[in-house]
Amino acid sequence: MLSLKRILDFYIFSNIHVAFAGFCITKITLLKFNVFNNLVPFFVAFSILASYNFIRFYEIKTKRLSWFKSWFLNNKFKVSVLSIISIIMVIFITFFTSFNLKSLIILFPFAVMTVFYVIPFFKTEKMEFSFRYFPTVKIFSIALAWAGISVLFPLVEAEIKFNSTIYIEFIQRILILIAITIPFDIRDVKSDFKSLKTLPQLFGVKKSKILGTVLLVLFVILGFWNNFFLTTDIIIAIITGIFLWFSSEIKSRYYTGFWVESIPIIWLILIIFN
């Protein structure tokens, strides 16, 4: 059991799980628009592994994530090797495959948002400024960045002409991503700086759950407009709602770090078997 826990911890804390989720949520977009190329999903997954682990290095160096420090120091070499392999794979996909280099233009602003969510773009002796420290911006910057990376980027790479269907898909993705992110803010409601003004800090845990539910209803309503994979959208909205309402300040990090992060994986499985 101990060795199984170590494997699970490495899978989650080295960001393999979130990278797999990134692969799935990008693949979902391509399948919805009848594109069957896996280059972009793999590009996104390896980019997440490289960038998120780089961010972890930064956070440990700046004495953040004290709960995570001991695990990270014990696994620093393995995480470093994993990150280097990921960087090599990103370079390979970018320059040695049929990957559309022009698509990097639309990826750039969303990638910058992801990096500067944690790493400050401006720093003084007393304060640092990153997206996570702007009141109420935190959750929306995460949702916008992930929606851009998982919807707009793969469709531009596939040279799909933009129309109302794509824009609706983009809005849908933002809505469900905000709902998915709320359990993380609920988990951190007591540890986050009050100046962040996250949704649970502003409205309370229960009202944040209600807001997330409203967003999921809007997600489903917009699905009627696109009218493809509607059943799947309804099912994943219900699953997300269940995870949302069962979230609390006292849930373990495995609840959000594994189960909530698994929503895109479940979503892709539903689409494949639809």
Phi, psi and omega in degrees: 000323181295317180293325178296320178295321178297319178296315180297317179299317180294319179300319181278307190285341175272003176075016175295320182296313180292329176293320176297319176297321177296319175302312185294315184290334175283318178298324178305313180301312183296319179295323179297332181251022174058040174248128189244018178278136181258002183300311183293315176304319177292321177302313180297315182299311181291327176295320177297314179302313182292311186288317181294322178289326173299317178297321178297318176303315181296316183294322177294318180298325181267016174065029170268174176052053181301326180295336188263344191299313184297317178297316184298315181296326179286339183240017186302317182295313181296320178294322179296316179298316178300319180293319179296316177300319180297317178298317179299318180294321177297316179297316180298311181298320184292316190249348186235019175227189180275015180305135181278103184298332181297336182292342179296337180298315181283336178289326190308306183298325180287325176295319178298317178300321181295313182293313184278006169294325181252311184280127183293138174268353175208136186219139173238181180295327185256337186221156171229150187239112172224169184302329184291342183261004174271125183308131177065354183281331188313301187292325181286326178292322177296311182296317181295316181296313180293324178294318178297317181290323186266346180244297186292314183302307181296328180285326174294317179299324180277000179059040174277130180289130183289138176212186183298328180299318180292318180295323177293318177301319179297315179295318176304316183296319177299316182299312183288328178292323175297316179298321179292327184282334182305317178302328177292319178291326176295317178302320186263011188301328181272337183262337178292145174301138180297335180292343179293329181052053175292167183303314178296328177290323182282315189247350186092163184295312184296314181293329176294322177294320177296316178299315178300321178295318177299318179297322178292323176296316177297322177302314180291318180301317178295332177297330177295329180292312180286324172062023168234143185056032182297316179301317178297318179299319180295315181297315182290329175295320178295315179298315178298319178298321178297312178299321180297312185285338177272354179286151179201172180292339186257001176295147179290163179295340177291331180298310179278314186295332178249302189289310180295321178295344181279352184305313177298328179292314177299319181300314180296318178300318178298318180293318180298321183265008179290000000 
